[in-house]
């Protein structure tokens, strides 16, 4: 095992202990393939599943896996009218599992996220019976302040490019603290604790995944 991988393991061990203090369940997988197997093992067949926008979920193969398995898939992208979006949001709120990544996770086990319409962080905060978060070790920061900087300056700029948004960070590569109509940083959420024990499950992966 390389020194970097050993450090990932030690760092993950620290974060997992701190997640437990915050009533969140932590896991560590050395590879994205192992993370995929673990995530699937946590979700019984027939479960209702939805997700928030995340490159990590695609990169580890989880999106393809759930769509080809025996799950009740709630795909928000299939909603085309305001009425359908509202109905879909209600179904997601009562789903068995909500899948996502996080923009940052601190060494103390805090989750840091920014969102445009809050259709990701809202379900992290409330609703689905379980939230499964998959995060590469590139998402780890020392504290919340560094987590916010990471979310707004490292995660947000490539996401605005991916989503074809017209924002300053899409052009400059750094946060412009904008109030643009295309801003994807409308909501800033720090999850310091889960009110329901082990509702939030965090799978740390010893690779760089997502933005």
MDAnalysis code that builds the backbone (N, CA, C; Angstrom):
import MDAnalysis as mda
import numpy as np

u = mda.Universe.empty(633, n_residues=211, atom_resindex=np.repeat(np.arange(211), 3), trajectory=True)
u.add_TopologyAttr("name", ["N", "CA", "C"] * 211)
u.add_TopologyAttr("resid", np.arange(1, 212))
u.add_TopologyAttr("resname", ["UNK", "UNK", "UNK", "UNK", "UNK", "UNK", "UNK", "UNK", "UNK", "UNK", "UNK", "UNK", "UNK", "UNK", "UNK", "UNK", "UNK", "UNK", "UNK", "UNK", "UNK", "UNK", "UNK", "UNK", "UNK", "UNK", "UNK", "UNK", "UNK", "UNK", "UNK", "UNK", "UNK", "UNK", "UNK", "UNK", "UNK", "UNK", "UNK", "UNK", "UNK", "UNK", "UNK", "UNK", "UNK", "UNK", "UNK", "UNK", "UNK", "UNK", "UNK", "UNK", "UNK", "UNK", "UNK", "UNK", "UNK", "UNK", "UNK", "UNK", "UNK", "UNK", "UNK", "UNK", "UNK", "UNK", "UNK", "UNK", "UNK", "UNK", "UNK", "UNK", "UNK", "UNK", "UNK", "UNK", "UNK", "UNK", "UNK", "UNK", "UNK", "UNK", "UNK", "UNK", "UNK", "UNK", "UNK", "UNK", "UNK", "UNK", "UNK", "UNK", "UNK", "UNK", "UNK", "UNK", "UNK", "UNK", "UNK", "UNK", "UNK", "UNK", "UNK", "UNK", "UNK", "UNK", "UNK", "UNK", "UNK", "UNK", "UNK", "UNK", "UNK", "UNK", "UNK", "UNK", "UNK", "UNK", "UNK", "UNK", "UNK", "UNK", "UNK", "UNK", "UNK", "UNK", "UNK", "UNK", "UNK", "UNK", "UNK", "UNK", "UNK", "UNK", "UNK", "UNK", "UNK", "UNK", "UNK", "UNK", "UNK", "UNK", "UNK", "UNK", "UNK", "UNK", "UNK", "UNK", "UNK", "UNK", "UNK", "UNK", "UNK", "UNK", "UNK", "UNK", "UNK", "UNK", "UNK", "UNK", "UNK", "UNK", "UNK", "UNK", "UNK", "UNK", "UNK", "UNK", "UNK", "UNK", "UNK", "UNK", "UNK", "UNK", "UNK", "UNK", "UNK", "UNK", "UNK", "UNK", "UNK", "UNK", "UNK", "UNK", "UNK", "UNK", "UNK", "UNK", "UNK", "UNK", "UNK", "UNK", "UNK", "UNK", "UNK", "UNK", "UNK", "UNK", "UNK", "UNK", "UNK", "UNK", "UNK", "UNK", "UNK", "UNK", "UNK", "UNK", "UNK", "UNK", "UNK"])
u.atoms.positions = np.array([
    [0.841, -1.188, 0.000],
    [0.000, 0.000, 0.000],
    [0.883, 1.247, 0.000],
    [0.544, 2.229, -0.820],
    [1.346, 3.437, -0.934],
    [1.136, 4.340, 0.287],
    [2.094, 5.248, 0.555],
    [1.918, 6.186, 1.663],
    [0.622, 6.988, 1.539],
    [0.251, 7.355, 0.316],
    [-0.986, 8.118, 0.115],
    [-2.205, 7.303, 0.525],
    [-2.210, 6.025, 0.155],
    [-3.331, 5.161, 0.506],
    [-3.397, 4.931, 2.018],
    [-2.232, 4.787, 2.634],
    [-2.185, 4.616, 4.096],
    [-2.742, 5.862, 4.781],
    [-2.363, 7.032, 4.267],
    [-2.864, 8.278, 4.837],
    [-4.371, 8.400, 4.656],
    [-4.872, 7.990, 3.489],
    [-6.323, 7.990, 3.262],
    [-7.029, 7.143, 4.323],
    [-6.476, 5.963, 4.590],
    [-7.074, 5.067, 5.576],
    [-7.092, 5.707, 6.958],
    [-5.972, 6.301, 7.373],
    [-5.894, 6.930, 8.677],
    [-6.858, 8.120, 8.776],
    [-6.901, 8.921, 7.709],
    [-7.803, 10.071, 7.683],
    [-9.254, 9.622, 7.768],
    [-9.590, 8.596, 6.998],
    [-10.957, 8.070, 7.013],
    [-11.328, 7.543, 8.386],
    [-10.393, 6.867, 9.046],
    [-10.660, 6.348, 10.391],
    [-11.025, 7.489, 11.346],
    [-10.305, 8.585, 11.241],
    [-10.580, 9.752, 12.089],
    [-11.966, 10.313, 11.798],
    [-12.284, 10.467, 10.511],
    [-13.583, 11.030, 10.127],
    [-14.725, 10.116, 10.558],
    [-14.553, 8.813, 10.382],
    [-15.609, 7.862, 10.739],
    [-15.907, 7.919, 12.239],
    [-14.874, 8.053, 13.067],
    [-15.086, 8.187, 14.505],
    [-15.854, 9.465, 14.827],
    [-15.549, 10.536, 14.108],
    [-16.234, 11.803, 14.355],
    [-17.652, 11.798, 13.800],
    [-17.882, 11.076, 12.708],
    [-19.250, 10.921, 12.207],
    [-20.119, 10.220, 13.242],
    [-19.566, 9.201, 13.897],
    [-20.327, 8.456, 14.903],
    [-20.776, 9.368, 16.047],
    [-19.921, 10.312, 16.430],
    [-20.287, 11.261, 17.482],
    [-21.459, 12.133, 17.049],
    [-21.621, 12.280, 15.741],
    [-22.670, 13.132, 15.179],
    [-23.867, 12.318, 14.694],
    [-23.941, 11.073, 15.126],
    [-25.035, 10.153, 14.803],
    [-25.144, 9.847, 13.308],
    [-23.978, 9.856, 12.635],
    [-23.911, 9.460, 11.236],
    [-23.006, 8.236, 11.123],
    [-23.329, 7.348, 10.203],
    [-22.587, 6.108, 10.030],
    [-21.550, 6.275, 8.925],
    [-20.295, 5.950, 9.234],
    [-19.230, 6.096, 8.253],
    [-18.620, 4.771, 7.843],
    [-18.172, 4.710, 6.590],
    [-17.500, 3.530, 6.037],
    [-16.298, 4.018, 5.220],
    [-15.340, 3.131, 5.028],
    [-14.225, 3.450, 4.133],
    [-14.012, 2.302, 3.163],
    [-13.908, 2.635, 1.887],
    [-13.596, 1.668, 0.839],
    [-12.375, 2.173, 0.082],
    [-11.446, 1.283, -0.184],
    [-10.227, 1.697, -0.863],
    [-10.476, 2.050, -2.324],
    [-11.444, 1.394, -2.962],
    [-11.704, 1.630, -4.383],
    [-13.176, 1.953, -4.617],
    [-13.458, 2.561, -5.769],
    [-14.846, 2.870, -6.118],
    [-15.644, 1.604, -6.392],
    [-14.972, 0.546, -6.836],
    [-15.656, -0.732, -7.042],
    [-16.159, -1.298, -5.722],
    [-15.334, -1.199, -4.685],
    [-15.754, -1.656, -3.356],
    [-16.881, -0.779, -2.809],
    [-16.799, 0.516, -3.092],
    [-17.843, 1.435, -2.637],
    [-19.180, 1.102, -3.303],
    [-19.131, 0.751, -4.567],
    [-20.341, 0.360, -5.285],
    [-20.974, -0.867, -4.641],
    [-20.167, -1.885, -4.367],
    [-20.685, -3.109, -3.742],
    [-21.296, -2.806, -2.376],
    [-20.628, -1.960, -1.608],
    [-21.129, -1.628, -0.274],
    [-22.462, -0.892, -0.369],
    [-22.527, 0.103, -1.247],
    [-23.766, 0.878, -1.391],
    [-24.935, -0.023, -1.767],
    [-24.710, -0.921, -2.705],
    [-25.778, -1.826, -3.133],
    [-26.198, -2.765, -2.004],
    [-25.229, -3.174, -1.185],
    [-25.542, -4.080, -0.072],
    [-26.407, -3.407, 0.988],
    [-26.377, -2.086, 1.042],
    [-27.151, -1.342, 2.029],
    [-28.601, -1.137, 1.603],
    [-28.900, -1.398, 0.314],
    [-30.225, -1.103, -0.239],
    [-30.914, -2.388, -0.679],
    [-31.859, -2.903, 0.090],
    [-32.562, -4.137, -0.285],
    [-33.310, -3.970, -1.612],
    [-33.411, -5.056, -2.368],
    [-34.168, -5.020, -3.606],
    [-35.607, -4.601, -3.324],
    [-36.171, -3.827, -4.242],
    [-37.527, -3.328, -4.072],
    [-37.598, -1.981, -3.391],
    [-36.465, -1.502, -2.838],
    [-36.453, -0.198, -2.174],
    [-36.722, 0.916, -3.179],
    [-37.355, 1.981, -2.710],
    [-37.535, 3.172, -3.546],
    [-36.306, 4.054, -3.402],
    [-35.767, 4.477, -4.544],
    [-34.479, 5.189, -4.559],
    [-34.560, 6.420, -5.456],
    [-34.017, 7.517, -4.969],
    [-33.820, 8.696, -5.802],
    [-32.435, 9.259, -5.512],
    [-32.095, 10.365, -6.135],
    [-30.733, 10.883, -6.005],
    [-30.667, 12.358, -6.348],
    [-29.575, 12.985, -5.897],
    [-29.270, 14.355, -6.262],
    [-28.165, 14.361, -7.296],
    [-28.051, 15.442, -8.035],
    [-27.034, 15.535, -9.079],
    [-25.637, 15.301, -8.515],
    [-24.905, 14.370, -9.122],
    [-23.580, 14.018, -8.604],
    [-22.776, 13.287, -9.653],
    [-21.601, 13.812, -9.962],
    [-20.695, 13.111, -10.866],
    [-20.116, 11.871, -10.185],
    [-19.946, 11.929, -8.867],
    [-19.399, 10.789, -8.123],
    [-20.248, 9.545, -8.309],
    [-21.567, 9.688, -8.250],
    [-22.458, 8.541, -8.399],
    [-22.282, 7.876, -9.758],
    [-22.056, 8.688, -10.791],
    [-21.815, 8.131, -12.127],
    [-20.440, 7.475, -12.212],
    [-19.438, 8.133, -11.650],
    [-18.064, 7.646, -11.767],
    [-17.847, 6.316, -11.056],
    [-18.591, 6.071, -9.986],
    [-18.425, 4.793, -9.278],
    [-19.355, 3.713, -9.823],
    [-20.184, 4.063, -10.798],
    [-21.050, 3.075, -11.443],
    [-22.373, 2.834, -10.748],
    [-22.689, 3.626, -9.719],
    [-23.903, 3.370, -8.951],
    [-25.173, 3.670, -9.746],
    [-25.146, 4.704, -10.575],
    [-26.345, 5.053, -11.338],
    [-26.730, 3.935, -12.303],
    [-25.750, 3.411, -13.012],
    [-26.033, 2.298, -13.929],
    [-26.513, 1.078, -13.167],
    [-25.914, 0.831, -12.008],
    [-26.247, -0.370, -11.236],
    [-27.684, -0.348, -10.744],
    [-28.136, 0.778, -10.209],
    [-29.499, 0.807, -9.658],
    [-30.545, 0.777, -10.762],
    [-30.206, 1.354, -11.914],
    [-31.178, 1.379, -13.010],
    [-31.327, 0.012, -13.673],
    [-30.371, -0.861, -13.425],
    [-30.420, -2.209, -13.989],
    [-30.745, -3.256, -12.933],
    [-31.236, -2.821, -11.783],
    [-31.579, -3.739, -10.697],
    [-33.065, -3.603, -10.361],
    [-33.514, -4.362, -9.379],
    [-34.944, -4.402, -9.030],
    [-35.269, -3.373, -7.951],
    [-35.157, -2.100, -8.328],
    [-35.500, -1.026, -7.411],
    [-36.661, -0.207, -7.970],
    [-37.349, 0.487, -7.078],
    [-38.374, 1.447, -7.477],
    [-37.669, 2.791, -7.676],
    [-37.353, 3.100, -8.926],
    [-36.563, 4.292, -9.248],
    [-37.461, 5.525, -9.345],
    [-37.074, 6.581, -8.639],
    [-37.774, 7.863, -8.717],
    [-36.816, 8.862, -9.354],
    [-36.945, 9.054, -10.660],
    [-36.016, 9.876, -11.439],
    [-36.605, 11.264, -11.658],
    [-36.072, 12.246, -10.953],
    [-36.619, 13.595, -11.029],
    [-36.510, 14.187, -12.429],
    [-35.578, 13.695, -13.233],
    [-35.392, 14.233, -14.580],
    [-36.536, 13.875, -15.522],
    [-37.387, 12.943, -15.119],
    [-38.517, 12.573, -15.967],
    [-39.703, 13.519, -15.785],
    [-39.660, 14.364, -14.769],
    [-40.734, 15.338, -14.543],
    [-40.551, 16.532, -15.472],
    [-41.597, 16.900, -16.198],
    [-41.473, 17.963, -17.205],
    [-42.350, 19.184, -16.934],
    [-43.329, 19.071, -16.068],
    [-44.218, 20.192, -15.756],
    [-44.110, 20.531, -14.273],
    [-44.503, 21.732, -13.874],
    [-44.468, 22.085, -12.446],
    [-45.262, 21.110, -11.583],
    [-46.383, 20.624, -12.122],
    [-47.209, 19.677, -11.375],
    [-46.478, 18.347, -11.189],
    [-45.813, 17.876, -12.249],
    [-45.059, 16.633, -12.159],
    [-43.874, 16.773, -11.217],
    [-43.206, 17.919, -11.266],
    [-42.063, 18.160, -10.379],
    [-42.512, 18.135, -8.919],
    [-43.653, 18.747, -8.637],
    [-44.173, 18.757, -7.263],
    [-44.529, 17.343, -6.809],
    [-45.183, 16.588, -7.689],
    [-45.548, 15.214, -7.352],
    [-44.306, 14.361, -7.145],
    [-43.311, 14.554, -7.997],
    [-42.064, 13.793, -7.888],
    [-41.336, 14.125, -6.585],
    [-41.341, 15.392, -6.206],
    [-40.672, 15.798, -4.968],
    [-41.315, 15.137, -3.756],
    [-42.641, 14.999, -3.805],
    [-43.334, 14.319, -2.710],
    [-42.939, 12.862, -2.609],
    [-42.784, 12.204, -3.752],
    [-42.362, 10.802, -3.760],
    [-40.934, 10.659, -3.240],
    [-40.060, 11.577, -3.652],
    [-38.673, 11.524, -3.178],
    [-38.619, 11.706, -1.667],
    [-39.446, 12.609, -1.153],
    [-39.442, 12.911, 0.280],
    [-39.768, 11.684, 1.124],
    [-40.559, 10.770, 0.559],
    [-40.939, 9.570, 1.315],
    [-40.219, 8.314, 0.811],
    [-39.149, 8.490, 0.063],
    [-38.407, 7.347, -0.483],
    [-37.608, 6.635, 0.606],
    [-37.190, 5.406, 0.266],
    [-36.377, 4.633, 1.212],
    [-34.934, 5.114, 1.250],
    [-34.401, 5.482, 0.065],
    [-33.003, 5.894, -0.023],
    [-32.856, 7.100, -0.941],
    [-32.032, 8.049, -0.496],
    [-31.639, 9.189, -1.332],
    [-30.126, 9.146, -1.466],
    [-29.636, 9.175, -2.699],
    [-28.206, 9.051, -2.981],
    [-27.625, 10.402, -3.382],
    [-26.417, 10.682, -2.931],
    [-25.764, 11.939, -3.284],
    [-24.282, 11.848, -2.927],
    [-23.549, 12.891, -3.289],
    [-22.203, 13.054, -2.765],
    [-22.253, 14.273, -1.859],
    [-21.124, 14.808, -1.496],
    [-21.057, 16.025, -0.702],
    [-19.966, 16.901, -1.291],
    [-20.144, 18.216, -1.211],
    [-19.130, 19.108, -1.753],
    [-17.860, 19.088, -0.917],
    [-18.031, 18.836, 0.376],
    [-16.867, 18.717, 1.271],
    [-17.285, 17.981, 2.526],
    [-16.315, 17.324, 3.157],
    [-16.518, 16.722, 4.474],
    [-15.300, 17.055, 5.315],
    [-15.537, 17.550, 6.515],
    [-14.423, 17.981, 7.352],
    [-13.841, 16.818, 8.148],
    [-12.667, 17.037, 8.674],
    [-12.031, 16.031, 9.524],
    [-12.867, 15.748, 10.765],
    [-13.704, 16.707, 11.153],
    [-14.564, 16.538, 12.314],
    [-15.884, 15.847, 11.974],
    [-16.085, 15.526, 10.681],
    [-17.286, 14.800, 10.290],
    [-18.468, 15.666, 9.890],
    [-18.227, 16.950, 9.622],
    [-19.297, 17.842, 9.165],
    [-19.399, 17.792, 7.642],
    [-20.621, 17.838, 7.122],
    [-20.857, 17.837, 5.685],
    [-21.141, 19.263, 5.231],
    [-20.482, 19.683, 4.165],
    [-20.648, 21.039, 3.648],
    [-21.140, 20.960, 2.215],
    [-22.276, 21.623, 1.935],
    [-22.862, 21.571, 0.597],
    [-23.442, 22.915, 0.177],
    [-23.329, 23.215, -1.112],
    [-24.011, 24.355, -1.714],
    [-24.955, 23.819, -2.780],
    [-26.061, 24.513, -2.971],
    [-27.082, 24.032, -3.897],
    [-27.790, 25.215, -4.538],
    [-28.315, 24.989, -5.727],
    [-29.019, 26.040, -6.438],
    [-30.471, 26.133, -6.019],
    [-31.232, 25.057, -6.272],
    [-32.657, 25.050, -5.943],
    [-32.960, 24.290, -4.655],
    [-31.951, 23.779, -4.020],
    [-32.091, 22.999, -2.774],
    [-32.774, 21.658, -3.000],
    [-32.848, 21.214, -4.257],
    [-33.474, 19.913, -4.515],
    [-32.522, 18.757, -4.229],
    [-31.367, 19.051, -3.693],
    [-30.442, 18.030, -3.216],
    [-30.314, 18.128, -1.702],
    [-29.956, 19.317, -1.208],
    [-29.722, 19.458, 0.233],
    [-31.008, 19.339, 1.043],
    [-32.156, 19.651, 0.434],
    [-33.413, 19.556, 1.186],
    [-33.663, 18.118, 1.628],
    [-33.355, 17.150, 0.737],
    [-33.592, 15.751, 1.075],
    [-32.487, 15.180, 1.951],
    [-31.335, 15.826, 1.950],
    [-30.304, 15.484, 2.928],
    [-30.800, 15.848, 4.320],
    [-31.426, 17.009, 4.435],
    [-31.861, 17.499, 5.737],
    [-33.098, 16.783, 6.256],
    [-34.013, 16.436, 5.348],
    [-35.300, 15.918, 5.818],
    [-35.976, 15.084, 4.736],
    [-36.672, 14.028, 5.142],
    [-37.508, 13.290, 4.211],
    [-37.160, 11.830, 4.071],
    [-36.330, 11.485, 3.071],
    [-36.027, 10.068, 2.812],
    [-35.565, 9.341, 4.066],
    [-35.936, 8.065, 4.144],
    [-35.608, 7.295, 5.345],
    [-34.106, 7.145, 5.537],
    [-33.374, 6.998, 4.422],
    [-31.913, 6.870, 4.470],
    [-31.279, 7.787, 3.431],
    [-30.140, 8.342, 3.777],
    [-29.328, 9.101, 2.826],
    [-27.968, 8.424, 2.742],
    [-27.573, 8.033, 1.532],
    [-26.253, 7.440, 1.327],
    [-25.395, 8.437, 0.557],
    [-24.285, 8.813, 1.151],
    [-23.349, 9.764, 0.548],
    [-22.075, 9.025, 0.178],
    [-21.650, 9.164, -1.069],
    [-20.371, 8.601, -1.500],
    [-19.432, 9.766, -1.803],
    [-18.263, 9.758, -1.200],
    [-17.339, 10.884, -1.361],
    [-15.906, 10.402, -1.485],
    [-15.238, 10.853, -2.525],
    [-13.814, 10.591, -2.660],
    [-13.035, 11.363, -1.614],
    [-11.839, 10.904, -1.304],
    [-11.038, 11.559, -0.275],
    [-10.565, 12.944, -0.701],
    [-10.742, 13.284, -1.981],
    [-10.448, 14.642, -2.437],
    [-11.426, 15.658, -1.858],
    [-12.526, 15.190, -1.268],
    [-13.528, 16.089, -0.692],
    [-13.214, 16.472, 0.759],
    [-12.199, 15.869, 1.345],
    [-11.894, 16.100, 2.762],
    [-11.225, 17.465, 2.961],
    [-11.725, 18.204, 3.959],
    [-11.117, 19.485, 4.329],
    [-10.891, 19.509, 5.837],
    [-10.063, 20.459, 6.267],
    [-9.733, 20.545, 7.688],
    [-10.949, 20.948, 8.521],
    [-11.676, 21.972, 8.056],
    [-12.795, 22.483, 8.842],
    [-13.875, 23.035, 7.920],
    [-14.936, 23.590, 8.507],
    [-16.068, 24.101, 7.726],
    [-15.652, 25.264, 6.835],
    [-14.815, 26.151, 7.341],
    [-14.371, 27.292, 6.541],
    [-13.685, 26.823, 5.257],
    [-12.788, 25.850, 5.391],
    [-12.125, 25.311, 4.200],
    [-13.128, 24.551, 3.329],
    [-14.103, 23.922, 3.976],
    [-15.128, 23.217, 3.229],
    [-15.940, 24.154, 2.362],
    [-16.285, 25.317, 2.896],
    [-17.032, 26.314, 2.129],
    [-16.209, 26.835, 0.965],
    [-14.930, 27.060, 1.206],
    [-14.055, 27.517, 0.118],
    [-13.973, 26.457, -0.970],
    [-13.883, 25.203, -0.545],
    [-13.823, 24.117, -1.525],
    [-15.120, 24.037, -2.330],
    [-16.248, 24.103, -1.629],
    [-17.538, 24.002, -2.304],
    [-17.721, 25.095, -3.346],
    [-17.302, 26.311, -3.014],
    [-17.584, 27.454, -3.888],
    [-16.502, 27.698, -4.942],
    [-15.274, 27.248, -4.664],
    [-14.177, 27.541, -5.591],
    [-13.638, 26.331, -6.347],
    [-13.879, 25.130, -5.835],
    [-13.394, 23.925, -6.504],
    [-14.554, 23.127, -7.099],
    [-15.639, 22.957, -6.323],
    [-16.773, 22.163, -6.807],
    [-17.688, 22.955, -7.733],
    [-18.026, 24.181, -7.352],
    [-19.021, 24.941, -8.117],
    [-18.588, 25.310, -9.539],
    [-17.359, 25.813, -9.760],
    [-17.012, 26.225, -11.129],
    [-17.159, 25.135, -12.184],
    [-16.615, 23.921, -11.998],
    [-16.819, 22.905, -13.025],
    [-18.274, 22.456, -13.131],
    [-19.015, 22.539, -12.042],
    [-20.430, 22.177, -12.098],
    [-21.218, 23.182, -12.931],
    [-20.882, 24.462, -12.831],
    [-21.574, 25.449, -13.665],
    [-21.264, 25.220, -15.141],
    [-20.028, 24.806, -15.437],
    [-19.667, 24.481, -16.829],
    [-20.460, 23.258, -17.285],
    [-20.536, 22.243, -16.437],
    [-21.273, 21.016, -16.770],
    [-22.739, 21.302, -17.031],
    [-23.300, 22.226, -16.274],
    [-24.725, 22.554, -16.380],
    [-25.004, 23.706, -17.336],
    [-23.941, 24.203, -18.005],
    [-24.068, 25.309, -18.966],
    [-24.690, 26.545, -18.318],
    [-24.222, 26.895, -17.136],
    [-24.725, 28.072, -16.431],
    [-23.867, 29.298, -16.744],
    [-24.508, 30.424, -16.820],
    [-23.819, 31.685, -17.104],
    [-23.522, 32.397, -15.792],
    [-22.398, 32.032, -15.206],
    [-21.979, 32.622, -13.935],
    [-20.521, 33.069, -14.035],
    [-20.101, 33.994, -13.163],
    [-18.695, 34.406, -13.176],
    [-17.727, 33.245, -12.989],
    [-18.058, 32.296, -12.096],
    [-17.120, 31.207, -11.821],
    [-16.961, 30.272, -13.009],
    [-17.964, 30.213, -13.881],
    [-17.858, 29.385, -15.082],
    [-16.806, 29.934, -16.039],
    [-16.543, 31.237, -15.922],
    [-15.568, 31.903, -16.807],
    [-14.207, 32.038, -16.135],
    [-14.203, 32.421, -14.834],
    [-12.943, 32.717, -14.153],
    [-12.367, 31.515, -13.412],
    [-13.221, 30.533, -13.086],
    [-12.757, 29.375, -12.326],
    [-12.734, 29.577, -10.832],
    [-13.251, 30.711, -10.348],
    [-13.324, 30.952, -8.909],
    [-14.625, 31.669, -8.584],
    [-15.054, 31.526, -7.342],
    [-16.321, 32.103, -6.922],
    [-16.303, 33.620, -7.032],
    [-17.366, 34.176, -7.648],
    [-17.516, 35.620, -7.743],
    [-18.548, 36.155, -6.779],
    [-19.016, 35.288, -5.850],
    [-20.050, 35.669, -4.882],
    [-21.234, 36.304, -5.598],
    [-21.644, 35.696, -6.695],
    [-22.636, 36.313, -7.579],
    [-24.064, 36.106, -7.090],
    [-24.961, 36.913, -7.654],
    [-26.402, 36.766, -7.476],
    [-27.043, 36.559, -8.839],
    [-26.308, 35.903, -9.709],
    [-26.765, 35.635, -11.069],
    [-28.013, 34.749, -11.066],
    [-28.892, 34.920, -12.056],
    [-30.040, 34.009, -12.181],
    [-29.610, 32.551, -12.321],
    [-28.392, 32.308, -12.806],
    [-27.882, 30.954, -12.993],
    [-27.066, 30.445, -11.808],
    [-27.002, 31.231, -10.736],
    [-26.195, 30.850, -9.565],
    [-26.614, 29.485, -9.029],
    [-25.640, 28.633, -8.728],
    [-25.932, 27.324, -8.140],
    [-25.552, 27.290, -6.656],
    [-25.298, 28.455, -6.075],
    [-24.919, 28.546, -4.664],
    [-25.960, 29.331, -3.867],
    [-27.231, 29.051, -4.128],
    [-28.304, 29.750, -3.420],
    [-28.414, 29.304, -1.963],
    [-28.190, 28.021, -1.740],
    [-28.309, 27.459, -0.401],
    [-26.947, 26.941, 0.051],
    [-26.557, 27.286, 1.261],
    [-25.330, 26.765, 1.861],
    [-25.717, 26.026, 3.131],
    [-25.445, 24.717, 3.155],
    [-25.899, 23.876, 4.256],
    [-24.713, 23.161, 4.900],
    [-24.589, 23.293, 6.196],
    [-23.598, 22.546, 6.969],
    [-24.355, 21.553, 7.851],
    [-24.114, 20.273, 7.616],
    [-24.749, 19.228, 8.415],
    [-23.778, 18.817, 9.507],
    [-24.057, 19.230, 10.717],
    [-23.142, 18.963, 11.834],
    [-23.586, 17.764, 12.658],
    [-24.826, 17.269, 12.382],
    [-25.358, 16.168, 13.177],
    [-26.604, 15.621, 12.495],
    [-26.832, 14.324, 12.625],
    [-28.077, 13.727, 12.162],
    [-28.990, 13.546, 13.365],
    [-30.191, 14.106, 13.293],
    [-31.133, 13.970, 14.410],
    [-31.553, 12.515, 14.577],
    [-31.681, 11.795, 13.442],
    [-32.045, 10.374, 13.472],
    [-30.751, 9.557, 13.376],
    [-30.442, 8.747, 14.376],
    [-29.185, 7.994, 14.353],
    [-29.031, 7.136, 13.099],
    [-27.879, 7.277, 12.458],
    [-27.473, 6.468, 11.297],
    [-28.363, 6.642, 10.063],
    [-29.231, 7.637, 10.054],
    [-29.996, 7.919, 8.822],
    [-29.053, 8.288, 7.687],
    [-28.041, 9.071, 7.995],
    [-27.054, 9.494, 7.000],
    [-25.867, 8.549, 7.062],
    [-25.575, 7.937, 5.933],
    [-24.473, 6.982, 5.822],
    [-23.462, 7.538, 4.832],
    [-22.228, 7.658, 5.249],
    [-21.176, 8.259, 4.423],
    [-20.150, 7.195, 4.050],
    [-20.003, 6.967, 2.752],
    [-19.003, 6.024, 2.253],
    [-17.832, 6.829, 1.698],
    [-16.724, 6.810, 2.412],
    [-15.504, 7.477, 1.951],
    [-14.738, 6.524, 1.048],
    [-14.191, 7.055, -0.034],
    [-13.504, 6.230, -1.028],
    [-12.074, 6.734, -1.207],
    [-11.127, 5.810, -1.187],
    [-9.718, 6.165, -1.304],
    [-9.279, 6.506, -2.717],
    [-10.085, 7.299, -3.404],
    [-9.799, 7.780, -4.759],
    [-10.319, 9.204, -4.894],
    [-9.911, 9.856, -5.979],
    [-10.494, 11.169, -6.287],
    [-11.716, 10.956, -7.155],
    [-12.864, 11.415, -6.665],
    [-14.124, 11.253, -7.372],
    [-14.874, 12.575, -7.405],
    [-15.532, 12.871, -8.515],
    [-16.357, 14.061, -8.602],
    [-15.553, 15.345, -8.593],
    [-16.279, 16.440, -8.377],
    [-15.655, 17.774, -8.383],
    [-15.375, 18.258, -6.958],
])
